[in-house]
Amino acid sequence: MNRLTRVFSICRIKNPIPSSSSSSLFVRHMSTSTTSPYTPDTIYRPKGFQTTAVKCGIKKNGNHDLTFIASEKPCRAAAMFTLNKVRAAPVLVCENLLKEYKGTGFHSVVINSGCANAVTGEEGMKNAKEMSVLGGQAVSSPTNALVMSTGVIGVQLDMSKIKNGIKMASSSLEDSDAAWHLASKGIMTTDMFPKITSTKIDIGGTPISIIGLSKGAGMIHPNMATMLSVLCTDANISSACLDKALKFCVNRSYNSITVDGDTSTNDTVAVLANGCAGNKEITDPESAEFKQFQDALLKASTLLAQLIVRDGEGATKLVTITVKGADTEANGKIVANSIATSSLVKTAIFGQDANWGRVLAAVGYSGVDVKPEKISLWFCKGDGSQLSSTEESKEVLPLLKNGTPLKFDEAQALDLLKNKDIAIIVDLGMGKETTTMWTCDMTYDYIKINAAY
């Protein structure tokens, strides 16, 4: 038995387990939905970009499976990749391209879904390189295209289909809301819905737009944890500043989510900036203009990361985990990750069980030298922002104060845990650092989906 579960009495509320749809497995694999409750009403399209998606036959179900993004002007680009030691061919190709061209001169991105081109040996590398060359040639670029693949591991790409897909896509590029929505659909695998967001800011009197696409529902865990994500902006920003902004944002968004604790072989986040907005180039990472751009990029990245968790395989709830009072940011992240990856915590949330003992156990075995007598804990509705208010709220459930269990209303706990958005907030009482991660519950359908995939 964990030391913490001996020190603190475990409070359990016995509730009926929520029913799990018997048809969800079919829906996830065969979904053709192009919208969701999270589909934005307005899209801010960055100038100079065009996109589309086509059906080239990689997916067995006949859905869109190749997305093409092109810029009329050469882009500065930055990217971050999976830390899995088993890395897919397109990851290696993109890393080499960014080094070779020093993050400049890119005109296109090609993404296929349905085949990951991972663990495919020399033939897989040859195919990824050819896909990159074809993507550049399709838009008459002297620079090869960035390439990404997602889907089943250990299967070779059908290059005849990829060639035809690139030809079809490059001849049907558009700058329209519909085209971007279609592009977000073309990168889906087990996703239940396409993930797209955009934002618009004013820098020095010049409007700048950022748009982002992501896919991912399983094999989501730092580092990184996006599966695939592409962000495009018309901002004029130096390569060094773009790279610095991306690293900042990834560490606070894509690297702060977990669905199942598995890190993919293909995870890639790339950002391309073509400068078509015409703003004065952002070259100083200490400037107000850089901070504005970075904040906007973080906003888009965070929303996309949260959408991945919302769409976690079999998930019914988005869980925000905030660790306050850590002595260092790193220790706060370790504790938050320990809670977020606990199968017992995730199943308790699905069961609508306010089993805070499981949370405390995860804190205790995190590896951080915590002081149990200083720890406080709350469950909240939503993202937990209500906790900052001095007023009592039915949306906030205090469970532990300085290591001492608190009495609470079981009916209130059940009502709170029925919500789709739940927050777990832990105050370690050790310092001033705060870290947030996002996860989801673990349900019957997660097992069904991954047993059949």
N, C-alpha and C positions, 0 to 999 in steps of 0.2 A: 504493500500500500504506500502511495506517495506520502511524504511527510506532511504536506499541506493538507491532505484530506484527513489526517489524524488530528491536526491542530484545529481546523475549522470544520464544524458540522456541515454536512452536505444537505442543502435544501432542495427537495425534489417536489415537483407538482405533477401528479399523475393525470395525464390528459389522453384523450383518444388520439391515436396517430393519424395525421391528416391522410386522406385517401390519395392514392397515386394513380393518375390516369393510365389505363391499360393501353390507350392508343397513342401515348406520347412518343413511344419509340418509332412508330411508323411516321408520325408527324415530323420528328426531327430529321429523319433521313430523307424524307420525300418532300419537305417543305419547299414551296415555291413562292412564299410570301415576299413581297418587295417593300412592305411597310410594317410598322409596329407602333405601339404607343410611344416609342422613343424616336420615331422618325421626325426630324425637324420640319417645321412648317416653312421656314425660310432658309435658303442656302446662300451663303456669301461666296461666290466663285472668284478665286484669284485670277487676275488678268493673265492672258497669255497661255493658259493651259486648256487642253482638250482631252477628252477621255471617252471610253465606251467599254462594253463587254460583249463577247460573242460566245456562241456555242460551237466548239470545235471537236467535241466528241471524247474528251478526256473523262468526263463524268459519265458513269453508266446510266444515270437517270436522265441524261439529255439536257440538264440545266446549263446555264451560262457558266463557263469554266476558264475563260481567259480575259483578263482585264488589261487594257493598254492605256497608259497615261503619257501625254506628250506635251512639251513646251515649245513655243515658237522661238524662244531665246534660250541660250545655254544656261543651265542652272548650276548653282553651287549646291553641293549635296553633303549630307552627313548621315551616318547610320550607326546603330548599335545592334549587336547580334547575340545569339544564344551563347551561354557559357557552358552548354553541354559539350563534353569532349567528343561526342559523336555528332559531327556537324555536316549538314546537307551540302551537296555540291553548289547550289545557288548562293549559299552563305559564303562559301570560300571564294566563289567568283566575284561576288560584290565586294568583299574585303579587298581583294586584289585590285579591282577596278578603282576603288576609292584611293588606294595608295598610288596606283599608276598615274591617275589623272589629278592627284592631289585635291580631290573633292571639287573639281570644277569641270565645266563643259558638258554636263549631262543633259540630254534632251528627252529621254524616255525611260519608262519603267514598264516591264512586262511581268504579269503575275498569272500563273496558272493554278487552278484548284483541281483536286481529284487525284493528284499524284505528287508526292513530296520530293521525288528525286533525291532521296536520302538513303544512305548505305547502298549505293549503286555503283561503286568502284570507278574505274577509269572511264567506262562508257557514260556513266552519269555526269562526270566532270566534262567530258566532251560535249554532251548534250546541253549542259548548262551554258557552256561557252558559246555554242552555236546559237542557242536561244538569245543570248546577249548580243551577239553579232547581228542576228536577224532583226532584233528590236531596234538597234541603232540604224541599220540600213533602211528600215521601213520609213524613217523620217529623215533620211539623207543626212544623218549625223556622223561626224568624224569620230564620235565617242560611242562606244558600245553601250547598250542599255543596262540599267540595273535590273536584275531578275530575282523573282521570288517564286517559290513553289510550296504548295501545301496539300496534304492528303495522305494517302497510304504510303508507308515506308517500305523500301525494298523492292520497288517496282520501277522499271525503266520508263522514261517519258517516250510516248509515241511521237517522234519528231515530225512525221508527216502531218500529224494533226496540229502540232504546234506551229509549223510553218504556215499551214493553211489558216490557222487562227490569227496569227500575226498579220498575214496579208489581208484578211477580212477586217480585222479591227483597225488597222492603220488607214484603211480606205473609208472608214465610217466614223471617224473621230468627230466629236461635237463639243461645243462649249454651251452646255445647257444643264438645267437642274436634272432633267430626265437622264442625261448621260452619266452624271455623277451617281445618281441612284442606281443605275444599271451597273456601273463600275463596282459599287459596293456589294452588289449581288454576285458578281462574277468571281469573288474571292472566297465565297462561303463554302464550308464543308458540312460539319454537323451543326453549324449555327442555325438557330431558329429564326433569326431576323438579321437583315443587313445593318451594319454599324457605320454611321456617317455623322459628322458634325462639322460646323464651321463657325468662325467668329470674325468680327470686323473691328478694327481699331483705327485711331487717328494718331499718326506719328508726325509731329512737326507740320501739321496741316495737310498731310497726305493720307488718304484712306488706304489701309492695308488689310488684305483678307488672308485667312488661313483656312484650309479645308482638310479634313482628315478622314481616312477610311481604315477600318480595322476588321479583322476576322479572328475568331477564337471562341471556344466554348469548353474545350478539354485540353489536357496537357498544358495547364496554365499554372506556372509557378516561377518566381524569380530564380535565377536571373537569366534572361529576361522572361517576361510573361505576357507577351502579346499575341503569340503566334505570328501574325503579320500586321503591319500598320504602315501606311504611307501618309505623310502630311505634305501638302503643297502650299506655297505662299508666294505672293508677288512682291514681297519685301526685298529691298536692296540691302543685303547684309553680308559681311565678309565671311569667308569660309571658317575662320577661327571662331568668330562670334556665333555662327550657326552651330558649330560643333559643341561649343560650350553650353549654349542654350539647350540643345537636345539632351546632353548628358544630365543637366540639372533636372529637366522635365521627366526623363525616363526614370530616374531614381526616385521621383516623387509620384509617379503614376503607374507606368507599366511594371516597374520593379516593386510595386507595393500592392500587388494583387496576387491571389492564389485561389484556384478552384479545387485542384486535386493533388497538389504537391509534386506533379510531374513536369519537368522542364523539357520543352520540345527540342528536336534536332534542327528546326528551321526558323526559330524566332528571329524576326527582323523588324526594326523600326527605322524608317528612312524619312528624311525631310529634304525637300527640294525647294530652293528659292531662286526665282528667275529675274527679280529686280524690276518687273514690268510696272510696278506701282509708281516708280519714279521718285521715291523718297531719297533724301541724302543718305549715302551709304552708312550703315551702322558698323562702326569699326572699333568702338571703345566699349568693352564689357562693363565698365563702371558708369556708363552714361545712362541718363534717364530714358533715352530712346531704346537702349538695349533692354532695360528692365521692363519697359512696356511690351516689347516684343516677346520676351521670355515669359512674362505673365500670361500673355495671350496664347502662346504655344502650350504652356502648362494647363491652361483652362481646357483647350481642345484635347490634350493628351489624357487628362484626368477623366473627362467625360467618356472618351473612347475606352479607357481602361475599365471604368465602372460598367459600361455596356457589356464588355466581355464577361465580367463577373455575373451580371444580371442574366446573361445567356449561358451561364455555366451548365454543363450537361446535367439535366434533371433538376436544376435549381428552381426553387420557389421563392427565395428571399435573398436580398442584398444585405450583407452584414458589414457595417463600418466598425472597425476596431481602432480605438484611439487609446494610446498609452501616454499618460501625462506623468509629470514629475520624475522623469528619468534623469540620471546623472549625465548621460551622453546621448546624442542622437542615435548612435550605433546600438547602444544597449536598449533603447526604446524600440528600435526596429526588431531586435532579436526577440524581445518579449511579445511584441505585436505579431510577429511571424509564428511564434510558438502557439499562440491562441488561434490564429487564422488557419493553421494546418492541423489542428487537433480534430480528428475524426469524431471524438466524443462530444466536443463542443458543437461541431457542425450538425451532428445527428440530433443533439438536444434542441438546437434551434428549429430544425425541421419538425421535431415532435412537440414544439411549443412548450418546452420544459425549462423553467428558470433554474437550471442546474448550475448555479454559480460555482459550486465546488469543482466542476470540470475546468472552468476558466482559471481558478486559482491554482489547480494542479498544473496546468499548462504554463502559468507564470513561474511556478516553482521549479519545473524541470527545464526551463528555457536556457539555463546556463549562466544567467545574470545573477549576481549576488544580491538578491532582494531581501528586504526586511519584512517578514510577514506582518509584524505589528504596525507597520506604517501603511499598509495597502488598503485602499478604498475601491469600491466597485459599484457601478450602476449599469442597468439595462435601460435603454431608451427607445422610443419610437423615432423613426427617421434616422438622421445622421448624428443625433446627440447634441446638436447645437443648443437645445433648450437648457442644457445643464448650466450654461453660463448665466442664466437668469436667476435672480434671487427668489423668485416666486415659486411656490410649490406647483407641480404639474402632474396630471395623471399620465402624462407621456414620459415621465422620468420615474424609475423604480430604484431607489437606493437599496443596496443589498449588504454592503460591508462598509464599515467606517473605522479606519485605523486598526484593522485586524479583528474588529468585533462584528459578528453577524447582527443584522438589523431585522426586526419583525416587519413583515410586509403583507399586503393584501393579495392572496392567491388569485382572486378573481381579476384584480388589476393586472397581475403578471400575465395571466392567460390572455386577457384582452390585448395587452401590449404586444405579446409575441405572435398574435395572429396577423400582424401587419407584414407587408411585403418588404419594408425597409426597417431594419433593426440596427441599433448601435450597442456595442459593448464598450464601456469606458472604464479604464483602470488607471488609478493614480498610485504610482509607486512610492510617492513621498520621499524621493531621493534627490531631486533636483528640479530644473526648470525646463527640460527638453520635452517636446511633444512629437509623437510620430503617429501617423494614420496609415492603416492598411485596409483593403477591402477583400472580403471573401463571400462565399455563399453557403447555404445549407447543403447537406448531403442526403440524397433521397434514394428511394428504390430505383428510380429511373436512371440514375447515374450508372448503376450496375447493369441494367438492361441495355443501355446504349453502348457501353464499352464492351459488353460481352458479345454484342452482335456486330460491332464495327469491323 
